[in-house]
Amino acid sequence: MAKDLEHTILYDIYSPLLTEKQRDTLDLYYNEDLSLGEIAEVSGVTRQAVMGCIHKSEQHLYELEEQMGLAARLRTISTRLSELEGKLADSPECLRIINEIKELL
């Protein structure tokens, strides 16, 4: 499950850098929760072709993250905001600003 969550996070960040076919296939697989067979039927390709596309797309997402590190930066920012939130629990104005920043992430 954690691996699926990681793929979804990377997809949310880097999907504009994938091909349309890769975006559509990953969207059906992770967001719509379709099986390989269902995606193959919808896409008019074999189940093995779908599996290959998913594998190649995931590999590309991890390469992009390795090069750019945006997901890691977002996790760090989120963690630090939570720490700050704990330290500023007595300041409603600061908590409001922290929550606004979190929503932007």
ZATISE-62147 format. One record per residue (C-alpha): z, y, x; residue in one letter. Coordinates in Angstrom, 3 decimals, always signed. Layout:
<sites>
<site pz="Z" py="Y" px="X" residu="A"/>
...
</sites>
This chain:
<sites>
<site pz="+0.000" py="+0.000" px="+0.000" residu="M"/>
<site pz="+0.866" py="+2.428" px="+2.797" residu="A"/>
<site pz="-2.544" py="+1.843" px="+4.350" residu="K"/>
<site pz="-4.232" py="+2.657" px="+1.040" residu="D"/>
<site pz="-2.194" py="+5.859" px="+0.832" residu="L"/>
<site pz="-3.268" py="+6.806" px="+4.352" residu="E"/>
<site pz="-6.925" py="+6.194" px="+3.444" residu="H"/>
<site pz="-6.523" py="+8.326" px="+0.330" residu="T"/>
<site pz="-4.969" py="+11.179" px="+2.299" residu="I"/>
<site pz="-7.734" py="+11.049" px="+4.896" residu="L"/>
<site pz="-10.339" py="+10.868" px="+2.113" residu="Y"/>
<site pz="-8.867" py="+13.956" px="+0.431" residu="D"/>
<site pz="-9.071" py="+15.907" px="+3.680" residu="I"/>
<site pz="-12.326" py="+14.701" px="+5.212" residu="Y"/>
<site pz="-14.487" py="+13.570" px="+2.268" residu="S"/>
<site pz="-16.806" py="+16.594" px="+2.575" residu="P"/>
<site pz="-17.789" py="+15.229" px="+5.992" residu="L"/>
<site pz="-18.862" py="+11.849" px="+4.606" residu="L"/>
<site pz="-22.244" py="+11.022" px="+3.146" residu="T"/>
<site pz="-22.604" py="+11.066" px="-0.629" residu="E"/>
<site pz="-22.826" py="+7.266" px="-0.671" residu="K"/>
<site pz="-19.636" py="+6.954" px="+1.380" residu="Q"/>
<site pz="-17.800" py="+9.461" px="-0.839" residu="R"/>
<site pz="-18.903" py="+7.729" px="-4.032" residu="D"/>
<site pz="-18.011" py="+4.252" px="-2.759" residu="T"/>
<site pz="-14.566" py="+5.254" px="-1.512" residu="L"/>
<site pz="-13.891" py="+7.213" px="-4.692" residu="D"/>
<site pz="-14.673" py="+4.173" px="-6.825" residu="L"/>
<site pz="-12.603" py="+1.905" px="-4.592" residu="Y"/>
<site pz="-9.485" py="+4.025" px="-4.034" residu="Y"/>
<site pz="-9.386" py="+6.523" px="-6.892" residu="N"/>
<site pz="-10.970" py="+4.499" px="-9.703" residu="E"/>
<site pz="-9.496" py="+1.206" px="-8.406" residu="D"/>
<site pz="-12.712" py="-0.756" px="-8.952" residu="L"/>
<site pz="-13.181" py="-4.122" px="-7.261" residu="S"/>
<site pz="-15.887" py="-4.732" px="-4.682" residu="L"/>
<site pz="-17.876" py="-6.657" px="-7.299" residu="G"/>
<site pz="-17.605" py="-3.845" px="-9.839" residu="E"/>
<site pz="-18.715" py="-1.258" px="-7.290" residu="I"/>
<site pz="-21.617" py="-3.492" px="-6.260" residu="A"/>
<site pz="-22.713" py="-3.804" px="-9.873" residu="E"/>
<site pz="-22.504" py="-0.039" px="-10.477" residu="V"/>
<site pz="-24.257" py="+0.775" px="-7.196" residu="S"/>
<site pz="-26.946" py="-1.892" px="-7.415" residu="G"/>
<site pz="-26.068" py="-3.445" px="-4.046" residu="V"/>
<site pz="-24.335" py="-6.592" px="-2.870" residu="T"/>
<site pz="-20.584" py="-7.011" px="-2.673" residu="R"/>
<site pz="-20.928" py="-7.418" px="+1.083" residu="Q"/>
<site pz="-22.814" py="-4.113" px="+1.330" residu="A"/>
<site pz="-19.963" py="-2.393" px="-0.511" residu="V"/>
<site pz="-17.404" py="-3.959" px="+1.830" residu="M"/>
<site pz="-19.444" py="-2.815" px="+4.840" residu="G"/>
<site pz="-19.724" py="+0.717" px="+3.482" residu="C"/>
<site pz="-15.977" py="+0.904" px="+2.855" residu="I"/>
<site pz="-15.166" py="-0.391" px="+6.331" residu="H"/>
<site pz="-17.600" py="+1.990" px="+8.021" residu="K"/>
<site pz="-16.365" py="+4.931" px="+5.924" residu="S"/>
<site pz="-12.711" py="+4.207" px="+6.696" residu="E"/>
<site pz="-13.515" py="+3.934" px="+10.392" residu="Q"/>
<site pz="-15.255" py="+7.311" px="+10.216" residu="H"/>
<site pz="-12.233" py="+8.866" px="+8.457" residu="L"/>
<site pz="-9.930" py="+7.628" px="+11.228" residu="Y"/>
<site pz="-12.290" py="+8.957" px="+13.895" residu="E"/>
<site pz="-12.305" py="+12.354" px="+12.201" residu="L"/>
<site pz="-8.501" py="+12.360" px="+12.051" residu="E"/>
<site pz="-8.313" py="+11.394" px="+15.712" residu="E"/>
<site pz="-10.588" py="+14.299" px="+16.623" residu="Q"/>
<site pz="-9.135" py="+16.957" px="+14.303" residu="M"/>
<site pz="-5.617" py="+15.798" px="+13.440" residu="G"/>
<site pz="-5.439" py="+17.662" px="+10.128" residu="L"/>
<site pz="-3.462" py="+14.983" px="+8.266" residu="A"/>
<site pz="-0.905" py="+14.813" px="+11.070" residu="A"/>
<site pz="-0.538" py="+18.591" px="+11.012" residu="R"/>
<site pz="-0.053" py="+18.604" px="+7.243" residu="L"/>
<site pz="+2.646" py="+15.935" px="+7.527" residu="R"/>
<site pz="+4.423" py="+17.958" px="+10.223" residu="T"/>
<site pz="+4.263" py="+21.156" px="+8.183" residu="I"/>
<site pz="+5.565" py="+19.368" px="+5.097" residu="S"/>
<site pz="+8.454" py="+17.824" px="+7.048" residu="T"/>
<site pz="+9.400" py="+21.140" px="+8.608" residu="R"/>
<site pz="+9.295" py="+22.880" px="+5.219" residu="L"/>
<site pz="+11.650" py="+20.259" px="+3.810" residu="S"/>
<site pz="+14.019" py="+20.849" px="+6.723" residu="E"/>
<site pz="+13.857" py="+24.583" px="+6.131" residu="L"/>
<site pz="+14.444" py="+24.048" px="+2.430" residu="E"/>
<site pz="+17.697" py="+22.220" px="+3.239" residu="G"/>
<site pz="+18.905" py="+25.015" px="+5.492" residu="K"/>
<site pz="+18.061" py="+27.755" px="+2.980" residu="L"/>
<site pz="+19.431" py="+26.036" px="-0.123" residu="A"/>
<site pz="+21.557" py="+29.106" px="-0.926" residu="D"/>
<site pz="+18.593" py="+31.470" px="-1.052" residu="S"/>
<site pz="+16.578" py="+31.176" px="-4.276" residu="P"/>
<site pz="+13.913" py="+33.574" px="-2.989" residu="E"/>
<site pz="+13.363" py="+31.547" px="+0.184" residu="C"/>
<site pz="+13.230" py="+28.305" px="-1.816" residu="L"/>
<site pz="+10.646" py="+29.850" px="-4.142" residu="R"/>
<site pz="+8.462" py="+30.802" px="-1.168" residu="I"/>
<site pz="+8.848" py="+27.342" px="+0.394" residu="I"/>
<site pz="+7.808" py="+25.708" px="-2.887" residu="N"/>
<site pz="+4.779" py="+27.982" px="-3.118" residu="E"/>
<site pz="+3.751" py="+26.959" px="+0.398" residu="I"/>
<site pz="+4.232" py="+23.267" px="-0.435" residu="K"/>
<site pz="+1.963" py="+23.641" px="-3.460" residu="E"/>
<site pz="-0.727" py="+25.089" px="-1.215" residu="L"/>
<site pz="-0.564" py="+22.006" px="+0.996" residu="L"/>
</sites>
